[in-house]
Amino acid sequence: MKRTLSILLCLMLFSLSGCRISENTIRFGAADVGGMYYSFANTFTELANEQLPDHSFEVRTTAGSSANLRLLADNYIELGIAQADLIYDAYAKNSNLRAIAGLYTEACQLVVRADSDIQCLNDLSGHTVSIGAEDSGTERNATQILEFAGMPSSIVTTKNLDYIDAAHELEAGDIDAFFCTAGINTTIIEELSRECDIRLIPIDDDVISKMRASSDAYSRYTIPVETYKGQDEEVDTIGVTSVLVTSDSMSEDTIQQLTALLFEKAKELQYATSLDLNLDEKFAVEGIPIPFHAGAAAHYEADGLQVNQ
């Protein structure tokens, strides 16, 4: 009887802890396979497992930015990546949310087959478009872009697909375009370009202006020529910073070590992910709309940078 009660008590405690396996297990919320969050999270956790032997780091696949912020609030993950345009609103609902570092600029990318009749946003009328996985940053950006372009759901059919499914359906002709907000070179787009000829659709100047007016987190971003196979022109779009986030319940020492690791291993992260990483301390603290974790702040202050806590 005592043994049964003990087992039941352990199960209850496990449930109440948000399914946390161990106090030394740190779960990193990534996003879809094929996206840059997933690539970055896997590389960073490998490095963290090597350099911080007192902890065990695991990657958890999620729907993306919005999901990561919700999972952090619910204590199902301890680290995550989210777009800067989402974290301010999330902080209003979860004051325990803390920033560690701005990582790189993500681009809102709209992909079509090269033989498509779609040349601009207005041409999406009457077509079927993937706006990203539900609860993702891509979904938010795609929805905003379509609204500002005057493309309501009555004239554009939208689908919620993750990056892999969107690429497969575009190649098969089951959808006409898909949105993907991610750092360039986005793995899934690069792989798709090797399977079939693709084009990137630029975001109109008017829509870019409206997006920037809607949030300080957005900037004009140009995707360089030859970022992807067959891309022979620059593509203007919207950029938004990806931010490594955590909870204020994480220990100051652990987050300080992880922040230091981020910059010490910048080259390894760059080589392993193909991302255009901006891993320097000045970029990492610029324009972040929520407080930094005390451990991250300690790292920056040692380099002479003051941040909001």
Buried (B, 14 or more C-beta within 10 A) or exposed (E): EEEEEEEEEEEEEEEEEEEBEEEEEBBBBBBBBBBBBBBBBBBBBBBBBEBBEEBBBBBBBBBBBBBBBBBBBEBBBBBBBBBBBBBBBBBEEBEEBBBBBBBBBBBBBBBBBEEBEBEEBEBBBEBBBBBBBEBBBBBBBBBBBBBBBEBEEEEBEBBBBBBBBBBBBBBEEBBBBBBBBBBBBBBBBBBBBEEBEBBBBBBBEEBBEBBBEEBEBBBBBEBEEEBBBEBEEEBBBBBBBBBBBBBBEBEBEBBBBBBBBBBEBBEEBBEBBBBBBBBEBEBBBEEBBBBBBBBBBBBBEEEEBEBEB
